Amino acid sequence: MLKLLLKVIFIVALALTSAVSIAEDTDALVSAKSLITAGKYSEAYDLLEPLESERSGNVDFDYNFGVAAVESGNITRGIFALERVLAIDPNNTAARGEIAKAYFKSGETDIAKAEFKNVLDQQPSKEMTNAIEGYMAAIDRSLGLTTTFGAYIDFGIGHDSNINNATSTSSIVAPGIAPGIQLDINSASSEQSSNFMNLAGGIFFRQPFGKNLSLFGSVNSSNRMNWSTDQFDTNALDFSLGLSYKKNINTYTVALQGQIYDVDTDTFRRAYGLTGQWQHDLDDRNQVSIFAQGAHLTYPDDEVRDGDRYIVGAGWGHAFAGDKAPVIFLSAYAGRENTDDSSFDFLADKIYGVRAGG
């Protein structure tokens, strides 16, 4: 009798423990749904992730966990959860729409487009239809299948340690002009520094010709206004026209480029040339590039400086995971600018630099 009583007590205790556990899991799911509704996807993911091994296979749990994962940047985990939903309920429109979005975010654009079409075939709500059409238009743009136009305005402030690109010395030797003689430089021709304000803007377009080839062009203007003196204010007008060819994870670009560069409203330099670039996607989050540029430079008021410029460089870009998908990039370049007349080689330049941003 005692043994039977102990067994009953054990079963009741086990049942109560299971009931408490299920209640806690249910409370977690309810809380997660509220967080998802409020757009707090990372918090919902952190709440549901520890329960996945126990609750996977439950359609309600898997769907909400999948949404939280996809929207918080945990794309692969989200796809697995949503696949479990569709394995049990193939006609679940919400899950199919979310997994299509996940494929889109992971770069699987062909699969995403097919899934979006499957959702449209199920005649979803007008709100979901509009959202899907927006995603499909974005896919076409990312694949270069639609004509695109754009424009931008940019404002910045900074400091330039040498606004007039001059020497910091008080005298120079000019072999081509006065061999062996020191020439004094007045203060206006020596190195000057200044804070500056920069205002820039531009327009661009891209016209596809099939899935892989597209024509693009742009016109950009940049104006720099120095705070200490306006005689070195500059304006640059750049324009380009080129072709881009994309093959799998590689993109090849070639373009004709030109520039008119003014100093204090007078034309200082004209340039025209050719640039080429190769971009390679290492994976979904990393991209590398190699680029080269050649240009011929002419100086209307200083022809002895006419010459050619050559630049080569490489770059790397990385997209982080997460809610806001931050991106960083880094590039380095080096080059040489030579004069047409070798007797003025002292006017030639070595060019090098690095850029970083995010």
Secondary structure, DSSP 4 states (H G I P E B T S, - for coil): -HHHHHHHHHHHHHHHHHHHHHHHHHHHHHHHHHHHHTT-HHHHHHHHGGGHHHHTT-HHHHHHHHHHHHHTT-HHHHHHHHHHHHHH-TT-HHHHHHHHHHHHHTT-HHHHHHHHHHHHHT---HHHHHHHHHHHHHHHHHTT-S-EEEEEEEEEEEEES-TT---SSSEEE-TTTSTT-EEE--GGGS---EEEEEEEEEEEEEEEETTTEEEEEEEEEEEEEESS-STT-EEEEEEEEEEEEEETTEEEEEEEEEEEEEETTEEEEEEEEEEEEEEEE-SSSEEEEEEEEEEEEE-TT-GGG-EEEEEEEEEEEEE--SSS--EEEEEEEEEEEEESSGGGGGG-EEEEEEEEE-
